[in-house]
Amino acid sequence: MDDFEVGREFAVQRDETDPLAPLADRFYDPDDEWYMDGNSLGLLSEDAEEALDQAVEEWREQAIRGWTDADPPWFYYGEQLGDRLAPLVGAKPEEVVVANSTTVNIHTLVGTFYDQTEGAKIVVDELDFPTDHYAIRSQLRQRGVDPDEALTVVESKDGRTIEEEDVIDALDDDTAMVFLPSVLYRSGQLLDVERITKAAHEKDVLAGFDLAHSVGVVPHDLSEVGVDFAVWCSYKYLNAGPGAIAGLYVNERHFGETPALAGWWGHEKDTQFEMRTTYTPAQSAGAFQIGTIPILSAAPLAGALEIFEETSIEAIREKSVSLTEYLVFLVDERLDDCEVGTPRDSDRRGGHVAIEHPEAYRVGEALKERGVVVDFRPPNVVRLCPSPLYVGYEDVWEVAEELQEILETREYEAFDTRGDGVT
Ligand SMILES: Cc1ncc(COP(=O)(O)O)c(C=O)c1O
């Protein structure tokens, strides 16, 4: 832990010396709120807005010619954004592409790699984001496999975290694949991707990850570690806009596989327009694109990435760790009624902090009323995300101040409960 201090002056000084602080001016912060929800939806930047405007202008001025003449040509847009994302996940440019949504990418990647070992088991964990389970179960059902038999669900001992040791113990001779999040969406625990991948490979098990809560805030080393495949969304820490196009990574040793969900946009580029009815996959992650790239949902990402390219993912992580440590420190010092549900060891924490309180739902409502944008996750968590490109130390201090007042005065009691038993 850093030598944090409880007073506001400390936070002000920290912001003054923070090299990333000037980047916040490039983001729009509605109503000057304290925006602590960047792990759900990142803010719009001027850069993302300009890139979207550019795409609209190219559409207006070039129409169909945009596929070849836009900057970059729309035909290669998915691959080009993949090249730019690769450093953020530690991959080779050709191993990354943007395409589809995260859920669709889970369908196609889990489906593709499961096809190699039909009938075998997939290891997941019980604290996963639900869509991961829905997609995997449906891929199993499509193959006539009973999901209740084929899914091994690693349980949490404390309801917050998953022990890597338990994941490794769950890998047995019948396991084909392990598919886990890098960061748990509720508690913010960061799993050890390298350890799990190495253990999986020792048992001939493929390792895939959902990086939705780590991409853009935690560095990855996917190629070096040898992760088989990964998916992520671009609307959280990457700030590419609501429902923006998602990203995926496939290790180069798997190039040439025919995707479970094949489509013409994943066809080998040079011959795509020969319009053959037989499919030749691109020899890259690009093969996992399906249909025509939605340029208007990809363009903001092109702008958003400019900000990442002016700094480094390591610098972003350093600030993120410092902000979450500071938040944990303030909770410990000032908020007696709350518990921190996120691992205290920074190496085991992603970019957000889960604050637990029996009245978490109403506390969240009271925070929103005061202009602190947070989200609630049942049964008892308020998630606070100091997204490092636009949140500073003084913002974190202010949020702790608001929270302390709400708890001390029991201001949350003025708000309705959710009506389903959740308070
Ligand atoms: C871990 C994780 N995976 C997937 C998703 C959502 O996927 P999609 O963008 O397909 O809705 C989320 C959304 O918050 C998430 O947290």
The ligand as a Tripos MOL2 file, in Angstrom:
@<TRIPOS>MOLECULE
LIG
   16    16     1     0     0
SMALL
NO_CHARGES

@<TRIPOS>ATOM
      1 C1        -17.7420  -10.6460  -18.5420 C.3       1 LIG1
      2 C2        -18.7490  -10.1800  -19.5490 C.ar      1 LIG1
      3 N1        -18.9210  -10.8670  -20.6770 N.ar      1 LIG1
      4 C3        -19.8210  -10.4620  -21.6120 C.ar      1 LIG1
      5 C4        -20.5710   -9.3220  -21.4080 C.ar      1 LIG1
      6 C5        -21.6180   -8.8640  -22.3880 C.3       1 LIG1
      7 O1        -21.5260   -9.3670  -23.6590 O.3       1 LIG1
      8 P1        -22.2840   -8.6450  -24.8390 P.3       1 LIG1
      9 O2        -21.4870   -7.4300  -25.2060 O.co2     1 LIG1
     10 O3        -22.3570   -9.6540  -25.9090 O.co2     1 LIG1
     11 O4        -23.6340   -8.2290  -24.3660 O.co2     1 LIG1
     12 C6        -20.3940   -8.5660  -20.2650 C.ar      1 LIG1
     13 C7        -21.1990   -7.3430  -20.0540 C.2       1 LIG1
     14 O5        -21.1060   -6.6440  -19.0980 O.2       1 LIG1
     15 C8        -19.4670   -9.0130  -19.3020 C.ar      1 LIG1
     16 O6        -19.2950   -8.3390  -18.1710 O.3       1 LIG1
@<TRIPOS>BOND
     1     1     2 1
     2     2     3 ar
     3     2    15 ar
     4     3     4 ar
     5     4     5 ar
     6     5     6 1
     7     5    12 ar
     8     6     7 1
     9     7     8 1
    10     8     9 2
    11     8    10 1
    12     8    11 1
    13    12    13 1
    14    12    15 ar
    15    13    14 2
    16    15    16 1
@<TRIPOS>SUBSTRUCTURE
     1 LIG1         1 GROUP 0 **** ****
